[in-house]
């Protein structure tokens, strides 16, 4: 459910909403007059490097085990379906 807030609260707490990742509906006298959709921040260089290292490690583990990405995804889906 989309959070609804009044224009006054939106204005008074704008800094909080600018750093949020949650979309909100802005209302005036109970009627929605607009939506605030926060932009996602750009990932930092450290985050990108960390993701690259994780991907390289995953590739190495798959090679060591003789698995393909497709086989890993199939196994993941089978295990996930078993939990339901």
N, C-alpha and C positions, 0 to 999 in steps of 0.2 A: 504494500500500500504506500502510496506517495504521501510524504509528510506535507501538511498544509500549514503555512504560517501567514500572519498578517503583514501588511506592508510596513507597519511601524516596527514590528519585531525584526523583520528582514533588514530594515535600515539601521536599527540600533545594534544589531549583531552581525553586520555585514562581514567583518573580519573573520568571524567564526565560520560563516557560510563559504567564504572564499577559499578557506583551507580544507573544507569538507569534500568528500567524494560522493555524497548522497544528493540526488536531485530533489528539488522541493517545488511545490506549487505555491505561488505567492497570491494571497487573496486580499480583496478589498470589500469590506462589509459582507464577508462570507462567500463572495463570488471569486472564482479563480480568474485572475487578470494576467497571469504570466507564469512562466516556469524558469527556474534557475538550474542549469545543467553545468556543473563544474567541469572544467577541462582537466584531463588527467595530466599530472606533472610529468615532464620528461624524466626518464630514468637517469640516474647518475652514472658516470663512467665506471665507478666501482660496482654498481649493480650489473651493468652490462658485462664487465669482466667476470664477475662471479657466475653469471648465467653461461657465459662461454666456457668457463672451466667446468661447470657442472655438465654441460653437453659433451665436452671432450671426455670426461670421466665416464659418462653413460656409454658413449661409443666404445671406449676401451673395455668396459665390463661386458657389453654385448659381444664384442669380438672374443674375449676370453671365454665366454660361455657358449660361443658358437650360435648365438641367437640373432635373428633379424628383428628390426623394429616392428614389422608386421606380426611376428610371433609373440613378441612382448605385449603388443596391444591386444591380440587375441586372448592371451592368458589373463591379462588384466580384466578384460570384459567378462571372461568366464568366472573369475573369482568374484567380481563385483555382482554378477547375477546370482551367484551362490549365497550372497549375504542378504538378498531380498526375501 
